[in-house]
Amino acid sequence: MGYIIYDRRGEVGIVTFDRPATLNALSKAGVEECLSFFQDLGGRLAGTGAPEIQAVVLTGAGKAFIAGADVREMSGMSPEQASGFSAQGNRLMNEIERLPVPVIAAVNGYALGGGFEIALAADFIYASSGAKMGLPEVGLGIIPGFGGVRRLCWRIGIARTKELVYTGRQVGAQEAFELGVVNRVVAPEELLPQALATAAAFGNAGRRALRAAKRHANECLLLNAEDAAAAEAERFGALFAGSEPAEGMTALLEKRQPAWARKEG
């Protein structure tokens, strides 16, 4: 692969966007490579048997997470090509969002435009203290094209999203934390270790329960209260068909750590 480096630390997969000479700018070929990678990873994680990892961490090589789409490439697109690029980018974000395991974006520098949209497709964001985030597309005469407006609205509400999108303003890590965009701000040298530690801690949860929790949280954004409650009751009950509830509750009563059957992933 030319744009992604994939590594594993125990049961955590690390995806590094690796085009540091261009601040990891996202080209059309990069989007296609990422889409293929996450489709393949999602298929493997959704299969039967013990999945290879329990969480994914996204980060960037060098000084940036992803500094945006490749403007030089975009500048020559026709309307049809631009629409196709946007559609492909949306498919990529959906694949990241739909991964059955938790995804943490470890934003280590600039996360602008399409790069910020990738971070927003993760379950949550950790940022280094020097990180910068934003959707600057209006300054290029376009709008965010990879689903970032919708996902940012979910995180911080429509009024704050409109302000950031209409101005194209970049925000630092601390302001992003105060807005509710990121979950945690840490020193640069602590960013990846902190993200990996949180990802490893997901191993304390039942694997089927964790996946059900992620799916339900994402669906709740799209369902009305009545439908969300019905889906919750069905999903809650379905978990009792596996071994995790019995093991988890027995372990609590016996004052020990659960011994999860990983083959139930």
GINOR-V371940 format. One record per residue. N is the residue number from 0. NEAR is the number of other ideal C-beta (glycine too) atoms within 12 Angstrom. Layout:
N,NEAR / N,NEAR
This chain:
0,20 / 1,16 / 2,32 / 3,35 / 4,23 / 5,27 / 6,20 / 7,21 / 8,21 / 9,19 / 10,29 / 11,34 / 12,37 / 13,33 / 14,43 / 15,29 / 16,47 / 17,30 / 18,32 / 19,23 / 20,13 / 21,27 / 22,30 / 23,42 / 24,33 / 25,45 / 26,28 / 27,28 / 28,21 / 29,34 / 30,39 / 31,24 / 32,26 / 33,43 / 34,30 / 35,22 / 36,30 / 37,37 / 38,22 / 39,21 / 40,32 / 41,29 / 42,18 / 43,23 / 44,32 / 45,21 / 46,15 / 47,11 / 48,14 / 49,18 / 50,30 / 51,25 / 52,34 / 53,39 / 54,43 / 55,47 / 56,46 / 57,52 / 58,47 / 59,44 / 60,28 / 61,21 / 62,23 / 63,37 / 64,52 / 65,52 / 66,37 / 67,47 / 68,43 / 69,29 / 70,24 / 71,14 / 72,21 / 73,28 / 74,14 / 75,12 / 76,23 / 77,11 / 78,10 / 79,10 / 80,17 / 81,24 / 82,15 / 83,19 / 84,32 / 85,31 / 86,20 / 87,32 / 88,39 / 89,28 / 90,26 / 91,42 / 92,39 / 93,25 / 94,34 / 95,40 / 96,39 / 97,27 / 98,39 / 99,33 / 100,39 / 101,38 / 102,42 / 103,40 / 104,48 / 105,46 / 106,52 / 107,44 / 108,35 / 109,37 / 110,49 / 111,41 / 112,44 / 113,50 / 114,51 / 115,50 / 116,45 / 117,51 / 118,54 / 119,44 / 120,41 / 121,44 / 122,36 / 123,33 / 124,45 / 125,41 / 126,45 / 127,38 / 128,25 / 129,24 / 130,43 / 131,36 / 132,47 / 133,41 / 134,45 / 135,33 / 136,33 / 137,21 / 138,20 / 139,22 / 140,12 / 141,26 / 142,23 / 143,37 / 144,35 / 145,42 / 146,31 / 147,42 / 148,30 / 149,25 / 150,33 / 151,36 / 152,24 / 153,25 / 154,30 / 155,29 / 156,15 / 157,16 / 158,13 / 159,25 / 160,29 / 161,19 / 162,21 / 163,34 / 164,31 / 165,20 / 166,17 / 167,25 / 168,24 / 169,26 / 170,34 / 171,25 / 172,36 / 173,20 / 174,24 / 175,38 / 176,26 / 177,15 / 178,27 / 179,21 / 180,42 / 181,39 / 182,26 / 183,28 / 184,30 / 185,29 / 186,18 / 187,22 / 188,12 / 189,20 / 190,34 / 191,33 / 192,22 / 193,29 / 194,42 / 195,32 / 196,24 / 197,32 / 198,39 / 199,25 / 200,19 / 201,31 / 202,26 / 203,21 / 204,28 / 205,31 / 206,36 / 207,33 / 208,30 / 209,34 / 210,33 / 211,31 / 212,25 / 213,30 / 214,29 / 215,26 / 216,22 / 217,27 / 218,22 / 219,20 / 220,17 / 221,15 / 222,18 / 223,12 / 224,10 / 225,10 / 226,16 / 227,19 / 228,16 / 229,17 / 230,23 / 231,22 / 232,15 / 233,18 / 234,25 / 235,18 / 236,14 / 237,19 / 238,29 / 239,20 / 240,15 / 241,23 / 242,23 / 243,30 / 244,24 / 245,21 / 246,27 / 247,27 / 248,17 / 249,16 / 250,19 / 251,13 / 252,11 / 253,13 / 254,8 / 255,12 / 256,15 / 257,25 / 258,17 / 259,28 / 260,19 / 261,24 / 262,15 / 263,24 / 264,30
